[in-house]
């Protein structure tokens, strides 16, 4: 399967989401994203436990694996 490539967009182009889509995104702003990222590097187990808790599980996991 071949994926069509848009040659008009450079690899360095920054494409921002539409304002309406940004409201419903996980991160409300770039600062929010940077905080989440920092938290994920400081305590990855806690971070991924928080992410995993948003899913519905048949059986809750026993530990978070990095």
mmCIF file of the N, C-alpha and C atoms, coordinates in Angstrom:
data_MODEL
# 
_entry.id   MODEL 
# 
loop_
_atom_site.group_PDB 
_atom_site.id 
_atom_site.type_symbol 
_atom_site.label_atom_id 
_atom_site.label_alt_id 
_atom_site.label_comp_id 
_atom_site.label_asym_id 
_atom_site.label_entity_id 
_atom_site.label_seq_id 
_atom_site.pdbx_PDB_ins_code 
_atom_site.Cartn_x 
_atom_site.Cartn_y 
_atom_site.Cartn_z 
_atom_site.occupancy 
_atom_site.B_iso_or_equiv 
_atom_site.pdbx_formal_charge 
_atom_site.auth_seq_id 
_atom_site.auth_comp_id 
_atom_site.auth_asym_id 
_atom_site.auth_atom_id 
_atom_site.pdbx_PDB_model_num 
ATOM 1   N N  . UNK A 1 1  ? 0.845   -1.182 0.000  1.00 0.00 ? 1  UNK A N  1 
ATOM 2   C CA . UNK A 1 1  ? 0.000   0.000  0.000  1.00 0.00 ? 1  UNK A CA 1 
ATOM 3   C C  . UNK A 1 1  ? 0.891   1.247  0.000  1.00 0.00 ? 1  UNK A C  1 
ATOM 4   N N  . UNK A 1 2  ? 0.635   2.127  -0.905 1.00 0.00 ? 2  UNK A N  1 
ATOM 5   C CA . UNK A 1 2  ? 1.445   3.335  -1.018 1.00 0.00 ? 2  UNK A CA 1 
ATOM 6   C C  . UNK A 1 2  ? 0.677   4.519  -0.435 1.00 0.00 ? 2  UNK A C  1 
ATOM 7   N N  . UNK A 1 3  ? 1.367   5.314  0.320  1.00 0.00 ? 3  UNK A N  1 
ATOM 8   C CA . UNK A 1 3  ? 0.752   6.493  0.925  1.00 0.00 ? 3  UNK A CA 1 
ATOM 9   C C  . UNK A 1 3  ? 1.119   7.711  0.088  1.00 0.00 ? 3  UNK A C  1 
ATOM 10  N N  . UNK A 1 4  ? 0.115   8.455  -0.310 1.00 0.00 ? 4  UNK A N  1 
ATOM 11  C CA . UNK A 1 4  ? 0.354   9.665  -1.101 1.00 0.00 ? 4  UNK A CA 1 
ATOM 12  C C  . UNK A 1 4  ? 1.026   10.712 -0.220 1.00 0.00 ? 4  UNK A C  1 
ATOM 13  N N  . UNK A 1 5  ? 1.971   11.412 -0.774 1.00 0.00 ? 5  UNK A N  1 
ATOM 14  C CA . UNK A 1 5  ? 2.677   12.443 -0.032 1.00 0.00 ? 5  UNK A CA 1 
ATOM 15  C C  . UNK A 1 5  ? 2.368   13.806 -0.631 1.00 0.00 ? 5  UNK A C  1 
ATOM 16  N N  . UNK A 1 6  ? 2.120   14.763 0.232  1.00 0.00 ? 6  UNK A N  1 
ATOM 17  C CA . UNK A 1 6  ? 1.891   16.130 -0.216 1.00 0.00 ? 6  UNK A CA 1 
ATOM 18  C C  . UNK A 1 6  ? 3.235   16.829 -0.281 1.00 0.00 ? 6  UNK A C  1 
ATOM 19  N N  . UNK A 1 7  ? 3.724   17.091 -1.469 1.00 0.00 ? 7  UNK A N  1 
ATOM 20  C CA . UNK A 1 7  ? 5.052   17.676 -1.641 1.00 0.00 ? 7  UNK A CA 1 
ATOM 21  C C  . UNK A 1 7  ? 5.058   19.177 -1.385 1.00 0.00 ? 7  UNK A C  1 
ATOM 22  N N  . UNK A 1 8  ? 3.894   19.778 -1.183 1.00 0.00 ? 8  UNK A N  1 
ATOM 23  C CA . UNK A 1 8  ? 3.821   21.213 -0.924 1.00 0.00 ? 8  UNK A CA 1 
ATOM 24  C C  . UNK A 1 8  ? 4.150   21.543 0.531  1.00 0.00 ? 8  UNK A C  1 
ATOM 25  N N  . UNK A 1 9  ? 4.083   20.555 1.413  1.00 0.00 ? 9  UNK A N  1 
ATOM 26  C CA . UNK A 1 9  ? 4.323   20.792 2.839  1.00 0.00 ? 9  UNK A CA 1 
ATOM 27  C C  . UNK A 1 9  ? 5.734   20.307 3.173  1.00 0.00 ? 9  UNK A C  1 
ATOM 28  N N  . UNK A 1 10 ? 6.542   21.202 3.697  1.00 0.00 ? 10 UNK A N  1 
ATOM 29  C CA . UNK A 1 10 ? 7.904   20.807 4.060  1.00 0.00 ? 10 UNK A CA 1 
ATOM 30  C C  . UNK A 1 10 ? 7.879   20.020 5.361  1.00 0.00 ? 10 UNK A C  1 
ATOM 31  N N  . UNK A 1 11 ? 8.944   19.309 5.631  1.00 0.00 ? 11 UNK A N  1 
ATOM 32  C CA . UNK A 1 11 ? 9.039   18.515 6.859  1.00 0.00 ? 11 UNK A CA 1 
ATOM 33  C C  . UNK A 1 11 ? 9.107   19.398 8.090  1.00 0.00 ? 11 UNK A C  1 
ATOM 34  N N  . UNK A 1 12 ? 9.432   20.649 7.921  1.00 0.00 ? 12 UNK A N  1 
ATOM 35  C CA . UNK A 1 12 ? 9.549   21.552 9.057  1.00 0.00 ? 12 UNK A CA 1 
ATOM 36  C C  . UNK A 1 12 ? 8.310   22.425 9.251  1.00 0.00 ? 12 UNK A C  1 
ATOM 37  N N  . UNK A 1 13 ? 7.295   22.207 8.436  1.00 0.00 ? 13 UNK A N  1 
ATOM 38  C CA . UNK A 1 13 ? 6.085   23.026 8.539  1.00 0.00 ? 13 UNK A CA 1 
ATOM 39  C C  . UNK A 1 13 ? 5.378   22.759 9.863  1.00 0.00 ? 13 UNK A C  1 
ATOM 40  N N  . UNK A 1 14 ? 4.917   23.792 10.482 1.00 0.00 ? 14 UNK A N  1 
ATOM 41  C CA . UNK A 1 14 ? 4.153   23.679 11.723 1.00 0.00 ? 14 UNK A CA 1 
ATOM 42  C C  . UNK A 1 14 ? 2.685   23.846 11.374 1.00 0.00 ? 14 UNK A C  1 
ATOM 43  N N  . UNK A 1 15 ? 1.909   22.802 11.600 1.00 0.00 ? 15 UNK A N  1 
ATOM 44  C CA . UNK A 1 15 ? 0.487   22.833 11.285 1.00 0.00 ? 15 UNK A CA 1 
ATOM 45  C C  . UNK A 1 15 ? -0.282  22.861 12.599 1.00 0.00 ? 15 UNK A C  1 
ATOM 46  N N  . UNK A 1 16 ? -0.935  23.962 12.852 1.00 0.00 ? 16 UNK A N  1 
ATOM 47  C CA . UNK A 1 16 ? -1.679  24.114 14.103 1.00 0.00 ? 16 UNK A CA 1 
ATOM 48  C C  . UNK A 1 16 ? -3.105  23.611 13.917 1.00 0.00 ? 16 UNK A C  1 
ATOM 49  N N  . UNK A 1 17 ? -3.688  23.018 14.985 1.00 0.00 ? 17 UNK A N  1 
ATOM 50  C CA . UNK A 1 17 ? -5.068  22.550 14.879 1.00 0.00 ? 17 UNK A CA 1 
ATOM 51  C C  . UNK A 1 17 ? -6.039  23.725 14.797 1.00 0.00 ? 17 UNK A C  1 
ATOM 52  N N  . UNK A 1 18 ? -7.193  23.461 14.259 1.00 0.00 ? 18 UNK A N  1 
ATOM 53  C CA . UNK A 1 18 ? -8.233  24.490 14.264 1.00 0.00 ? 18 UNK A CA 1 
ATOM 54  C C  . UNK A 1 18 ? -8.561  24.830 15.702 1.00 0.00 ? 18 UNK A C  1 
ATOM 55  N N  . UNK A 1 19 ? -8.970  26.045 15.941 1.00 0.00 ? 19 UNK A N  1 
ATOM 56  C CA . UNK A 1 19 ? -9.233  26.488 17.308 1.00 0.00 ? 19 UNK A CA 1 
ATOM 57  C C  . UNK A 1 19 ? -10.265 25.595 17.993 1.00 0.00 ? 19 UNK A C  1 
ATOM 58  N N  . UNK A 1 20 ? -11.317 25.195 17.278 1.00 0.00 ? 20 UNK A N  1 
ATOM 59  C CA . UNK A 1 20 ? -12.347 24.341 17.870 1.00 0.00 ? 20 UNK A CA 1 
ATOM 60  C C  . UNK A 1 20 ? -11.780 22.987 18.277 1.00 0.00 ? 20 UNK A C  1 
ATOM 61  N N  . UNK A 1 21 ? -10.852 22.448 17.484 1.00 0.00 ? 21 UNK A N  1 
ATOM 62  C CA . UNK A 1 21 ? -10.245 21.164 17.810 1.00 0.00 ? 21 UNK A CA 1 
ATOM 63  C C  . UNK A 1 21 ? -9.307  21.274 19.004 1.00 0.00 ? 21 UNK A C  1 
ATOM 64  N N  . UNK A 1 22 ? -8.647  22.404 19.149 1.00 0.00 ? 22 UNK A N  1 
ATOM 65  C CA . UNK A 1 22 ? -7.724  22.591 20.262 1.00 0.00 ? 22 UNK A CA 1 
ATOM 66  C C  . UNK A 1 22 ? -8.458  22.572 21.594 1.00 0.00 ? 22 UNK A C  1 
ATOM 67  N N  . UNK A 1 23 ? -9.687  23.044 21.605 1.00 0.00 ? 23 UNK A N  1 
ATOM 68  C CA . UNK A 1 23 ? -10.467 23.078 22.846 1.00 0.00 ? 23 UNK A CA 1 
ATOM 69  C C  . UNK A 1 23 ? -10.718 21.671 23.372 1.00 0.00 ? 23 UNK A C  1 
ATOM 70  N N  . UNK A 1 24 ? -10.951 20.731 22.468 1.00 0.00 ? 24 UNK A N  1 
ATOM 71  C CA . UNK A 1 24 ? -11.270 19.374 22.916 1.00 0.00 ? 24 UNK A CA 1 
ATOM 72  C C  . UNK A 1 24 ? -10.038 18.476 23.006 1.00 0.00 ? 24 UNK A C  1 
ATOM 73  N N  . UNK A 1 25 ? -8.874  19.014 22.708 1.00 0.00 ? 25 UNK A N  1 
ATOM 74  C CA . UNK A 1 25 ? -7.670  18.202 22.772 1.00 0.00 ? 25 UNK A CA 1 
ATOM 75  C C  . UNK A 1 25 ? -7.297  17.929 24.222 1.00 0.00 ? 25 UNK A C  1 
ATOM 76  N N  . UNK A 1 26 ? -6.402  16.974 24.401 1.00 0.00 ? 26 UNK A N  1 
ATOM 77  C CA . UNK A 1 26 ? -5.924  16.615 25.744 1.00 0.00 ? 26 UNK A CA 1 
ATOM 78  C C  . UNK A 1 26 ? -5.231  17.785 26.416 1.00 0.00 ? 26 UNK A C  1 
ATOM 79  N N  . UNK A 1 27 ? -4.557  18.603 25.634 1.00 0.00 ? 27 UNK A N  1 
ATOM 80  C CA . UNK A 1 27 ? -3.796  19.718 26.163 1.00 0.00 ? 27 UNK A CA 1 
ATOM 81  C C  . UNK A 1 27 ? -4.427  21.012 25.684 1.00 0.00 ? 27 UNK A C  1 
ATOM 82  N N  . UNK A 1 28 ? -4.761  21.877 26.602 1.00 0.00 ? 28 UNK A N  1 
ATOM 83  C CA . UNK A 1 28 ? -5.403  23.126 26.241 1.00 0.00 ? 28 UNK A CA 1 
ATOM 84  C C  . UNK A 1 28 ? -4.452  24.138 25.623 1.00 0.00 ? 28 UNK A C  1 
ATOM 85  N N  . UNK A 1 29 ? -3.160  23.991 25.932 1.00 0.00 ? 29 UNK A N  1 
ATOM 86  C CA . UNK A 1 29 ? -2.186  24.945 25.415 1.00 0.00 ? 29 UNK A CA 1 
ATOM 87  C C  . UNK A 1 29 ? -0.816  24.272 25.319 1.00 0.00 ? 29 UNK A C  1 
ATOM 88  N N  . UNK A 1 30 ? 0.107   24.960 24.723 1.00 0.00 ? 30 UNK A N  1 
ATOM 89  C CA . UNK A 1 30 ? 1.468   24.432 24.636 1.00 0.00 ? 30 UNK A CA 1 
ATOM 90  C C  . UNK A 1 30 ? 2.083   24.318 26.022 1.00 0.00 ? 30 UNK A C  1 
ATOM 91  N N  . UNK A 1 31 ? 1.763   25.267 26.911 1.00 0.00 ? 31 UNK A N  1 
ATOM 92  C CA . UNK A 1 31 ? 2.268   25.198 28.286 1.00 0.00 ? 31 UNK A CA 1 
ATOM 93  C C  . UNK A 1 31 ? 1.734   23.962 29.004 1.00 0.00 ? 31 UNK A C  1 
ATOM 94  N N  . UNK A 1 32 ? 0.448   23.638 28.781 1.00 0.00 ? 32 UNK A N  1 
ATOM 95  C CA . UNK A 1 32 ? -0.128  22.418 29.372 1.00 0.00 ? 32 UNK A CA 1 
ATOM 96  C C  . UNK A 1 32 ? 0.625   21.189 28.869 1.00 0.00 ? 32 UNK A C  1 
ATOM 97  N N  . UNK A 1 33 ? 0.894   21.162 27.561 1.00 0.00 ? 33 UNK A N  1 
ATOM 98  C CA . UNK A 1 33 ? 1.636   20.039 26.980 1.00 0.00 ? 33 UNK A CA 1 
ATOM 99  C C  . UNK A 1 33 ? 3.011   19.913 27.637 1.00 0.00 ? 33 UNK A C  1 
ATOM 100 N N  . UNK A 1 34 ? 3.714   21.035 27.780 1.00 0.00 ? 34 UNK A N  1 
ATOM 101 C CA . UNK A 1 34 ? 5.047   21.001 28.371 1.00 0.00 ? 34 UNK A CA 1 
ATOM 102 C C  . UNK A 1 34 ? 5.013   20.495 29.811 1.00 0.00 ? 34 UNK A C  1 
ATOM 103 N N  . UNK A 1 35 ? 3.955   20.847 30.554 1.00 0.00 ? 35 UNK A N  1 
ATOM 104 C CA . UNK A 1 35 ? 3.821   20.358 31.926 1.00 0.00 ? 35 UNK A CA 1 
ATOM 105 C C  . UNK A 1 35 ? 3.585   18.853 31.925 1.00 0.00 ? 35 UNK A C  1 
ATOM 106 N N  . UNK A 1 36 ? 2.671   18.372 31.069 1.00 0.00 ? 36 UNK A N  1 
ATOM 107 C CA . UNK A 1 36 ? 2.427   16.938 30.980 1.00 0.00 ? 36 UNK A CA 1 
ATOM 108 C C  . UNK A 1 36 ? 3.708   16.197 30.603 1.00 0.00 ? 36 UNK A C  1 
ATOM 109 N N  . UNK A 1 37 ? 4.453   16.753 29.642 1.00 0.00 ? 37 UNK A N  1 
ATOM 110 C CA . UNK A 1 37 ? 5.695   16.107 29.213 1.00 0.00 ? 37 UNK A CA 1 
ATOM 111 C C  . UNK A 1 37 ? 6.698   16.058 30.364 1.00 0.00 ? 37 UNK A C  1 
ATOM 112 N N  . UNK A 1 38 ? 6.856   17.170 31.065 1.00 0.00 ? 38 UNK A N  1 
ATOM 113 C CA . UNK A 1 38 ? 7.786   17.205 32.202 1.00 0.00 ? 38 UNK A CA 1 
ATOM 114 C C  . UNK A 1 38 ? 7.376   16.177 33.253 1.00 0.00 ? 38 UNK A C  1 
ATOM 115 N N  . UNK A 1 39 ? 6.089   16.120 33.562 1.00 0.00 ? 39 UNK A N  1 
ATOM 116 C CA . UNK A 1 39 ? 5.599   15.130 34.532 1.00 0.00 ? 39 UNK A CA 1 
ATOM 117 C C  . UNK A 1 39 ? 5.899   13.711 34.072 1.00 0.00 ? 39 UNK A C  1 
ATOM 118 N N  . UNK A 1 40 ? 5.776   13.466 32.779 1.00 0.00 ? 40 UNK A N  1 
ATOM 119 C CA . UNK A 1 40 ? 6.005   12.115 32.260 1.00 0.00 ? 40 UNK A CA 1 
ATOM 120 C C  . UNK A 1 40 ? 7.469   11.702 32.382 1.00 0.00 ? 40 UNK A C  1 
ATOM 121 N N  . UNK A 1 41 ? 8.380   12.655 32.346 1.00 0.00 ? 41 UNK A N  1 
ATOM 122 C CA . UNK A 1 41 ? 9.801   12.324 32.463 1.00 0.00 ? 41 UNK A CA 1 
ATOM 123 C C  . UNK A 1 41 ? 10.250  12.250 33.917 1.00 0.00 ? 41 UNK A C  1 
ATOM 124 N N  . UNK A 1 42 ? 9.583   13.006 34.789 1.00 0.00 ? 42 UNK A N  1 
ATOM 125 C CA . UNK A 1 42 ? 9.937   13.000 36.210 1.00 0.00 ? 42 UNK A CA 1 
ATOM 126 C C  . UNK A 1 42 ? 9.445   11.721 36.884 1.00 0.00 ? 42 UNK A C  1 
ATOM 127 N N  . UNK A 1 43 ? 8.197   11.340 36.614 1.00 0.00 ? 43 UNK A N  1 
ATOM 128 C CA . UNK A 1 43 ? 7.614   10.136 37.229 1.00 0.00 ? 43 UNK A CA 1 
ATOM 129 C C  . UNK A 1 43 ? 6.788   9.389  36.186 1.00 0.00 ? 43 UNK A C  1 
ATOM 130 N N  . UNK A 1 44 ? 7.465   8.655  35.289 1.00 0.00 ? 44 UNK A N  1 
ATOM 131 C CA . UNK A 1 44 ? 6.756   7.992  34.184 1.00 0.00 ? 44 UNK A CA 1 
ATOM 132 C C  . UNK A 1 44 ? 5.703   6.992  34.651 1.00 0.00 ? 44 UNK A C  1 
ATOM 133 N N  . UNK A 1 45 ? 5.986   6.290  35.739 1.00 0.00 ? 45 UNK A N  1 
ATOM 134 C CA . UNK A 1 45 ? 5.016   5.303  36.216 1.00 0.00 ? 45 UNK A CA 1 
ATOM 135 C C  . UNK A 1 45 ? 3.711   5.980  36.628 1.00 0.00 ? 45 UNK A C  1 
ATOM 136 N N  . UNK A 1 46 ? 3.795   7.075  37.345 1.00 0.00 ? 46 UNK A N  1 
ATOM 137 C CA . UNK A 1 46 ? 2.603   7.822  37.761 1.00 0.00 ? 46 UNK A CA 1 
ATOM 138 C C  . UNK A 1 46 ? 1.881   8.402  36.539 1.00 0.00 ? 46 UNK A C  1 
ATOM 139 N N  . UNK A 1 47 ? 2.654   8.934  35.601 1.00 0.00 ? 47 UNK A N  1 
ATOM 140 C CA . UNK A 1 47 ? 2.069   9.520  34.396 1.00 0.00 ? 47 UNK A CA 1 
ATOM 141 C C  . UNK A 1 47 ? 1.278   8.477  33.609 1.00 0.00 ? 47 UNK A C  1 
ATOM 142 N N  . UNK A 1 48 ? 1.896   7.323  33.332 1.00 0.00 ? 48 UNK A N  1 
ATOM 143 C CA . UNK A 1 48 ? 1.221   6.300  32.533 1.00 0.00 ? 48 UNK A CA 1 
ATOM 144 C C  . UNK A 1 48 ? 0.075   5.645  33.293 1.00 0.00 ? 48 UNK A C  1 
ATOM 145 N N  . UNK A 1 49 ? 0.168   5.608  34.611 1.00 0.00 ? 49 UNK A N  1 
ATOM 146 C CA . UNK A 1 49 ? -0.956  5.114  35.404 1.00 0.00 ? 49 UNK A CA 1 
ATOM 147 C C  . UNK A 1 49 ? -2.150  6.052  35.228 1.00 0.00 ? 49 UNK A C  1 
ATOM 148 N N  . UNK A 1 50 ? -1.892  7.345  35.218 1.00 0.00 ? 50 UNK A N  1 
ATOM 149 C CA . UNK A 1 50 ? -2.953  8.338  35.007 1.00 0.00 ? 50 UNK A CA 1 
ATOM 150 C C  . UNK A 1 50 ? -3.577  8.168  33.622 1.00 0.00 ? 50 UNK A C  1 
ATOM 151 N N  . UNK A 1 51 ? -2.749  7.990  32.597 1.00 0.00 ? 51 UNK A N  1 
ATOM 152 C CA . UNK A 1 51 ? -3.253  7.794  31.233 1.00 0.00 ? 51 UNK A CA 1 
ATOM 153 C C  . UNK A 1 51 ? -4.072  6.508  31.153 1.00 0.00 ? 51 UNK A C  1 
ATOM 154 N N  . UNK A 1 52 ? -3.541  5.426  31.709 1.00 0.00 ? 52 UNK A N  1 
ATOM 155 C CA . UNK A 1 52 ? -4.222  4.130  31.646 1.00 0.00 ? 52 UNK A CA 1 
ATOM 156 C C  . UNK A 1 52 ? -5.545  4.136  32.404 1.00 0.00 ? 52 UNK A C  1 
ATOM 157 N N  . UNK A 1 53 ? -5.636  4.945  33.434 1.00 0.00 ? 53 UNK A N  1 
ATOM 158 C CA . UNK A 1 53 ? -6.866  4.989  34.230 1.00 0.00 ? 53 UNK A CA 1 
ATOM 159 C C  . UNK A 1 53 ? -8.037  5.589  33.445 1.00 0.00 ? 53 UNK A C  1 
ATOM 160 N N  . UNK A 1 54 ? -7.746  6.247  32.330 1.00 0.00 ? 54 UNK A N  1 
ATOM 161 C CA . UNK A 1 54 ? -8.802  6.831  31.496 1.00 0.00 ? 54 UNK A CA 1 
ATOM 162 C C  . UNK A 1 54 ? -9.482  5.795  30.601 1.00 0.00 ? 54 UNK A C  1 
ATOM 163 N N  . UNK A 1 55 ? -8.869  4.601  30.507 1.00 0.00 ? 55 UNK A N  1 
ATOM 164 C CA . UNK A 1 55 ? -9.438  3.524  29.703 1.00 0.00 ? 55 UNK A CA 1 
ATOM 165 C C  . UNK A 1 55 ? -10.321 2.629  30.559 1.00 0.00 ? 55 UNK A C  1 
ATOM 166 N N  . UNK A 1 56 ? -11.252 1.968  29.916 1.00 0.00 ? 56 UNK A N  1 
ATOM 167 C CA . UNK A 1 56 ? -12.097 1.008  30.617 1.00 0.00 ? 56 UNK A CA 1 
ATOM 168 C C  . UNK A 1 56 ? -11.451 -0.366 30.469 1.00 0.00 ? 56 UNK A C  1 
ATOM 169 N N  . UNK A 1 57 ? -11.132 -1.004 31.582 1.00 0.00 ? 57 UNK A N  1 
ATOM 170 C CA . UNK A 1 57 ? -10.435 -2.278 31.581 1.00 0.00 ? 57 UNK A CA 1 
ATOM 171 C C  . UNK A 1 57 ? -11.363 -3.393 32.037 1.00 0.00 ? 57 UNK A C  1 
ATOM 172 N N  . UNK A 1 58 ? -11.230 -4.581 31.437 1.00 0.00 ? 58 UNK A N  1 
ATOM 173 C CA . UNK A 1 58 ? -11.944 -5.757 31.946 1.00 0.00 ? 58 UNK A CA 1 
ATOM 174 C C  . UNK A 1 58 ? -11.391 -6.117 33.312 1.00 0.00 ? 58 UNK A C  1 
ATOM 175 N N  . UNK A 1 59 ? -10.080 -6.085 33.413 1.00 0.00 ? 59 UNK A N  1 
ATOM 176 C CA . UNK A 1 59 ? -9.387  -6.329 34.670 1.00 0.00 ? 59 UNK A CA 1 
ATOM 177 C C  . UNK A 1 59 ? -8.331  -5.237 34.802 1.00 0.00 ? 59 UNK A C  1 
ATOM 178 N N  . UNK A 1 60 ? -8.346  -4.522 35.917 1.00 0.00 ? 60 UNK A N  1 
ATOM 179 C CA . UNK A 1 60 ? -7.369  -3.450 36.108 1.00 0.00 ? 60 UNK A CA 1 
ATOM 180 C C  . UNK A 1 60 ? -5.960  -4.048 36.178 1.00 0.00 ? 60 UNK A C  1 
ATOM 181 N N  . UNK A 1 61 ? -5.038  -3.351 35.582 1.00 0.00 ? 61 UNK A N  1 
ATOM 182 C CA . UNK A 1 61 ? -3.657  -3.787 35.556 1.00 0.00 ? 61 UNK A CA 1 
ATOM 183 C C  . UNK A 1 61 ? -3.071  -3.811 36.971 1.00 0.00 ? 61 UNK A C  1 
ATOM 184 N N  . UNK A 1 62 ? -2.063  -4.650 37.176 1.00 0.00 ? 62 UNK A N  1 
ATOM 185 C CA . UNK A 1 62 ? -1.419  -4.770 38.481 1.00 0.00 ? 62 UNK A CA 1 
ATOM 186 C C  . UNK A 1 62 ? -0.256  -3.798 38.658 1.00 0.00 ? 62 UNK A C  1 
ATOM 187 N N  . UNK A 1 63 ? 0.424   -3.508 37.554 1.00 0.00 ? 63 UNK A N  1 
ATOM 188 C CA . UNK A 1 63 ? 1.536   -2.566 37.629 1.00 0.00 ? 63 UNK A CA 1 
ATOM 189 C C  . UNK A 1 63 ? 1.704   -1.875 36.284 1.00 0.00 ? 63 UNK A C  1 
ATOM 190 N N  . UNK A 1 64 ? 2.390   -0.765 36.331 1.00 0.00 ? 64 UNK A N  1 
ATOM 191 C CA . UNK A 1 64 ? 2.660   0.005  35.126 1.00 0.00 ? 64 UNK A CA 1 
ATOM 192 C C  . UNK A 1 64 ? 4.066   -0.367 34.680 1.00 0.00 ? 64 UNK A C  1 
ATOM 193 N N  . UNK A 1 65 ? 4.201   -0.755 33.427 1.00 0.00 ? 65 UNK A N  1 
ATOM 194 C CA . UNK A 1 65 ? 5.504   -1.148 32.897 1.00 0.00 ? 65 UNK A CA 1 
ATOM 195 C C  . UNK A 1 65 ? 6.054   -0.031 32.045 1.00 0.00 ? 65 UNK A C  1 
ATOM 196 N N  . UNK A 1 66 ? 7.319   0.303  32.234 1.00 0.00 ? 66 UNK A N  1 
ATOM 197 C CA . UNK A 1 66 ? 7.974   1.320  31.415 1.00 0.00 ? 66 UNK A CA 1 
ATOM 198 C C  . UNK A 1 66 ? 8.715   0.686  30.287 1.00 0.00 ? 66 UNK A C  1 
# 
